[in-house]
Amino acid sequence: MTYIKVSEVSKWFKRRGHMTEALRDIHLELAQGTFVSLIGPSGCGKSTLLRIVGGLADVDRGEVTIGGLSPLEAQSRKQFGFVPQSPALFPWRTVLENMNLPFEVNVRGNSAAKLVEREDPVELLKSVGLGDFVNAYAKELSGGMQQRVGIARAFGSGAPILLMDEPFSALDEITREKISYQLLDIWESHQKTVLFVTHSLREAVLLSDKVVVMSARPGRVAAVIDIGLPRPRRAQIEDTDEFHQYVAEIRGYLRDEWKSS
Ligand SMILES: Nc1ncnc2c1ncn2[C@@H]1O[C@H](COP(=O)(O)OP(=O)(O)OP(=O)(O)O)[C@@H](O)[C@H]1O
């Protein structure tokens, strides 16, 4: 059943008197509890689409609904957790205090949030390999560790939809690979609806139920590929022919876009 519905959405930006068409006629229907990646050339509107779904940007044409609500209504009901490129942690707070932050904000800002069943933040930190760093200050953590706190915090926030905008882009390859498996684990045990922007074909195939390939600007949907790899997924899956076939299929669509842009 469709949960997030993006219907014929178009978006323009005005800059220095020029209109830029960022998105054209985007149509997507995403089911609850699925992991969906957005991949496409730089500037094709992936972040803009994420922001529109999250109620942080308006559409110029079309409509977005989340379980029948507008993005702003969904936002006011605390339906979204954001994981940006660099985790917004307070350096002088401990890891645990940073984990508690959205809960503190929610309780002050919205009494309905009090009803959200809270997950044990320490367990969440353990699931991303940070069980020994609960009382460390955020400033004492590496970039990769900070990003893992951001991911654990998003999964513990009570929000059913997580919007992740290239959360691993600032990390080295080895850290990135390790974190992608931790994200896979934590997602498979929570099954929140995730919209994940990435430039990595490997991450898109490893993590996703669905990969949305976008065309060069103006961003359109070039292809939607269902990733039929079995779950739970483990590291060995990357060595399978099926995995490589999905990567090749997506690369093929992206090459078509490079040629036409
Ligand atoms: N606030 C803004 N004002 C003007 N133009 C904008 C604004 N935000 C985005 N754009 C333009 O919209 C287009 C899409 O940008 P967006 O950041 O969504 O792309 P992206 O696919 O996420 O890019 P990247 O992969 O490089 O991060 C770009 O041409 C960008 O310059």
The ligand as an ORCA input file, in Angstrom:
! r2SCAN-3c Opt
* xyz 0 1
  N      17.909     27.040     -2.532
  C      18.219     26.967     -3.828
  N      18.245     28.075     -4.598
  C      18.525     28.008     -5.911
  N      18.804     26.858     -6.569
  C      18.805     25.736     -5.846
  C      18.515     25.719     -4.455
  N      18.588     24.436     -4.001
  C      18.908     23.691     -5.080
  N      19.043     24.465     -6.179
  C      19.350     23.994     -7.533
  O      18.471     22.902     -7.829
  C      19.183     21.885     -8.529
  C      19.090     20.584     -7.729
  O      19.856     20.716     -6.521
  P      19.970     19.537     -5.453
  O      20.873     20.001     -4.364
  O      18.621     19.098     -5.081
  O      20.654     18.392     -6.319
  P      21.363     17.034     -5.857
  O      20.969     16.010     -6.860
  O      21.059     16.758     -4.429
  O      22.899     17.423     -6.033
  P      24.231     16.746     -5.410
  O      24.214     15.306     -5.803
  O      25.341     17.500     -6.080
  O      24.180     16.972     -3.922
  C      20.614     22.405     -8.705
  O      20.697     22.994     -9.978
  C      20.751     23.456     -7.634
  O      21.665     24.470     -8.016
*
